[in-house]
Amino acid sequence: MLHVKGIVFSGKGEGTKFIELPWVKKQITEKLGFTPHPGTLNIKLTKESLKLRTLLEKTVAIEISPVVGFHHGRCFKAYLMGNLKSAVVIPEVSNYPRDIIEVIAPVNLREKLQLKDGDYVEVKILLE
């Protein structure tokens, strides 16, 4: 298990569009065991956690296979803030920032945990 910490921030809304694609939602439901709430929780990793993120690149991930015109996504089962079932999604896009992870869950994470931009969160990532 990998413990990372970071700061919540607002994204551009691209995660919501991606999660709502039928082929993405279907694969997440089948491969991760939950139907994702539209959207992602964007987390900017701390410097210490950024060092740990390198381990994810060497770990077997749950792959989201794209249709033509889209990029692969790598997923890892996770728990946000202790025990909230979720998953970390890392888009395989060449210019995607290394210090950012996106978290998906079956619920709206901001509402459920009353999160706002600037809040610190901890994610336990399961390494299979």
C-alpha positions as CSV (number, residue, x, y, z in Angstrom):
1,M,0.0,0.0,0.0
2,L,1.2,3.4,-0.9
3,H,0.2,6.5,1.2
4,V,0.2,9.8,-0.6
5,K,-0.9,13.3,0.4
6,G,-1.8,16.3,-1.5
7,I,-3.9,19.4,-1.8
8,V,-7.4,19.5,-3.4
9,F,-7.8,21.9,-6.3
10,S,-10.3,22.6,-9.1
11,G,-9.6,21.3,-12.5
12,K,-10.9,22.2,-15.9
13,G,-13.8,19.8,-15.9
14,E,-12.2,17.4,-18.3
15,G,-12.4,14.6,-15.8
16,T,-16.2,14.9,-15.7
17,K,-16.4,14.6,-19.5
18,F,-14.1,11.6,-19.6
19,I,-15.9,9.7,-16.7
20,E,-19.3,10.2,-18.4
21,L,-18.2,8.5,-21.6
22,P,-20.1,5.2,-21.8
23,W,-17.1,3.1,-22.6
24,V,-15.1,4.6,-19.7
25,K,-18.0,4.2,-17.2
26,K,-18.5,0.6,-18.3
27,Q,-14.8,-0.3,-17.9
28,I,-14.5,1.4,-14.5
29,T,-17.7,-0.4,-13.3
30,E,-16.4,-3.8,-14.5
31,K,-12.7,-3.4,-13.5
32,L,-13.0,-1.4,-10.3
33,G,-16.3,-2.7,-8.9
34,F,-18.3,0.6,-8.7
35,T,-20.1,3.0,-11.0
36,P,-18.2,6.3,-10.9
37,H,-19.8,9.6,-9.9
38,P,-19.2,12.0,-12.8
39,G,-16.0,14.0,-12.2
40,T,-12.7,13.5,-10.5
41,L,-11.1,15.0,-7.4
42,N,-7.9,16.7,-8.4
43,I,-5.0,16.4,-6.0
44,K,-1.7,18.1,-6.3
45,L,0.8,15.9,-4.5
46,T,3.2,17.1,-1.8
47,K,6.9,16.9,-2.6
48,E,7.3,13.8,-0.5
49,S,4.4,12.1,-2.2
50,L,5.6,13.0,-5.6
51,K,8.7,10.9,-4.9
52,L,6.4,8.0,-4.1
53,R,4.4,8.4,-7.3
54,T,7.3,7.1,-9.3
55,L,6.5,3.7,-7.8
56,L,3.1,3.7,-9.6
57,E,4.9,3.9,-12.9
58,K,6.6,0.6,-12.1
59,T,3.4,-1.1,-10.8
60,V,0.9,-3.1,-12.7
61,A,-2.2,-1.0,-13.1
62,I,-5.8,-1.6,-14.0
63,E,-5.9,-0.3,-17.6
64,I,-8.8,1.7,-19.1
65,S,-8.5,0.9,-22.8
66,P,-9.5,3.7,-25.1
67,V,-11.6,3.9,-28.2
68,V,-9.9,5.6,-31.2
69,G,-8.9,9.2,-30.5
70,F,-8.5,8.8,-26.7
71,H,-5.6,8.0,-24.4
72,H,-5.1,5.1,-22.1
73,G,-5.7,5.6,-18.4
74,R,-4.0,3.7,-15.5
75,C,-6.1,3.1,-12.4
76,F,-5.3,1.9,-8.9
77,K,-7.8,0.9,-6.3
78,A,-7.6,3.2,-3.3
79,Y,-9.1,4.6,-0.2
80,L,-9.5,8.3,0.3
81,M,-9.2,9.8,3.9
82,G,-9.0,6.4,5.5
83,N,-11.9,4.3,4.3
84,L,-13.8,5.8,1.4
85,K,-13.6,3.3,-1.5
86,S,-12.2,5.1,-4.5
87,A,-9.6,4.8,-7.3
88,V,-6.7,6.9,-8.5
89,V,-6.7,7.6,-12.2
90,I,-3.6,8.6,-14.1
91,P,-4.2,9.6,-17.7
92,E,-1.5,8.5,-20.1
93,V,-1.1,11.8,-21.8
94,S,2.4,13.0,-22.6
95,N,2.0,16.5,-21.1
96,Y,0.0,15.4,-18.0
97,P,1.6,16.9,-14.9
98,R,3.5,14.3,-12.7
99,D,2.5,16.0,-9.5
100,I,-1.3,15.5,-10.1
101,I,-3.5,12.5,-9.4
102,E,-7.2,12.3,-10.0
103,V,-9.5,10.3,-7.7
104,I,-12.8,8.8,-8.7
105,A,-15.5,7.2,-6.4
106,P,-19.1,6.1,-6.5
107,V,-20.0,9.4,-4.7
108,N,-19.3,13.1,-5.1
109,L,-16.1,13.3,-3.0
110,R,-16.2,17.0,-2.4
111,E,-19.7,16.8,-1.0
112,K,-19.3,13.6,1.0
113,L,-16.1,14.8,2.7
114,Q,-17.0,18.5,2.6
115,L,-13.7,19.3,0.7
116,K,-12.8,22.6,-0.7
117,D,-9.8,23.8,-2.7
118,G,-6.7,24.0,-0.5
119,D,-7.7,21.1,1.8
120,Y,-5.1,18.4,2.5
121,V,-6.2,14.8,1.8
122,E,-4.6,11.4,2.2
123,V,-5.0,8.6,-0.3
124,K,-4.0,4.9,0.3
125,I,-3.3,3.4,-3.0
126,L,-3.4,-0.4,-3.2
127,L,-0.6,-2.0,-5.1
128,E,-1.6,-5.3,-6.5
